Amino acid sequence: MLLLRIALFLSFIILNGLLVAQEEWESLPPVKLSPELDQRVESHLDLTFAKIGDCELKLHLYRPTDAEGKLPAIVCIHGGGWGRGDRRHHATIAKAMAARGYVTVTIDYRLSGVAPSFHQALAHGGGKKLGLTIVGLGGYASGCIAPEVAACEHVTLAGVVTGSPDTKGKDWATQHGFPEDAIYTYDTVEKIAEDDRIDMVHIALPNSMHAEYAIKCAKAGKHVMVEKPMAISSEECEAMIAAAKEAGVLLGVNYRLHWEPHHVKAIELVSKGVIGDMACGNYEFSWGYSRGLVGPNKDKVKKWLLDPKMAGGGALFDTGVYPIQAACYLTGKEPVSVRGFASKVHPELFPDGVEETMSFEMLFDDGFQALCRASYSQSYHQCTTLGNGGFIEIRGGLGENGRSGSAFTQSNGTPNPKALFHNRREIAAEQTLQQAVLLDSFATAIKNGDKTFKTSGEMGLRDIRIAEKVYESAAKGGVGVEVSFR
């Protein structure tokens, strides 16, 4: 009800604001609402209105100095409890638009809990594409994210953050069509706070850098999508969540399979009970990293995964989150205990702190058992959920070009084909660009003013806590370890 009253109030302001370019300040309809009307500072007029409910509104009108004709009003909303940089940011936008002949209206309001969603819903609007900046321009950014942004309905690539601004940064600007002044470095990333072209960022850095740059971007007022794993410790995840809440921005983890049609349909079928009482599941995401480290292209293989301080661990922190995720979203539950068993068949390749293989078990409160594996020793995917009435399985499919896919692998500008089976019967589902769908979903949540995202920071924190307990179990010889999410 309160938001409706505010929206009606703003509609009145905007309708009258359309006439501001033609009228003198003395003839503004809101004249009688404030004794401060005559306090003019250049082209800026400050009016303080009475409270509406629990919300104190402060209106700023920016009038173009010599505009002609009726021009649309631009509306920005910002919360009085937010940082000075955010208020300065909106004032900059307003004055810039006024200089181009637009009438701009900004509202400074103070309403705990309502402010972020109200701000985002009105400031972004439904039709505008949100500007995305990618932080970190490694293989994942160039091979998976960038090729799919062009397919997004709600997102456009607006800039980058890189350690090589004069080479890689300029190459990206030329290739993707954004201006060179939208190239930032790791030392200047905080300056994105002043760049109104940027609405959201995607953190595509080594695992140990996720928390630092997610927090910096959140403090800059930008919505944050972070690559999995969310961070290298639960403490870092908690700090990221706190920073996003304090800044009033959304925080999401790139768990793209929550929108992938085969996985979505599998969740639906299992929840409908088509396999009867769920008994157990087999979930594995392994890839041949060990082979790549000694192969003909070994110099091109990323090496930071071999540094436990950067990676946070081994195969479990790299791809083990996929089995964790699958077991949780297919059952709709969280494990109560875990057991882990780490091993190496190539100790000469993998240093201490980086396991080559992690086999682990997750037990749920209803007796469901998830047998999981993440390994660098071989390339193999499995996503099978079994019950007393059959099974649901996601496999690699075959694309139109003859390219085969896998159960968990991402798309890279073209779909990674998947196939869904209920027992022996294949169930048709769409092949999609997973990154594009994820980014559009994140942008839509921002536009809608949602306070949380489907694959939230809290979900990322949950998965890191599970992984930490798996490591604890493995260090103790595979004993069962209880998992707590409080």
Protein Blocks (a to p, Z undefined) as FASTA:
>chain_A
ZZmmmmmmmmmmmmmmmmmmmpcfklgmklmmpcklmmcghjbccdddddehjbccdddd
dddfkbgcjdddddddddfkbcfklmmmmmmmmmmmmmnopacdddddddehjlmmmmmm
mmnommlccddddehjafklmmmmmmmmmmpmkbccfbdcdfblmlmmmmmmmmnopafk
lcccfklmmmmmmmmkbmbdcddbdfklmmmmmmmmmmnopacdddddfblcfklmmmmm
mmmmmnopacddddfklmgmklmmmmmmmmnopnopafbdcdddddffklmmmmmklmmp
cfklmpmklnopamklmmmmmmmmmmmmmnopacfbdcdddddfblmlmcghiafbdcdd
dddfkopacdddddfkbccdddddddfkbccdddddddfkopacdfklccehiacddddd
ehjbccddddddfklmmmmmmmmmmmnopabdfblfklmmmmmmmmmmmmmmmmnoopac
dddfZZ
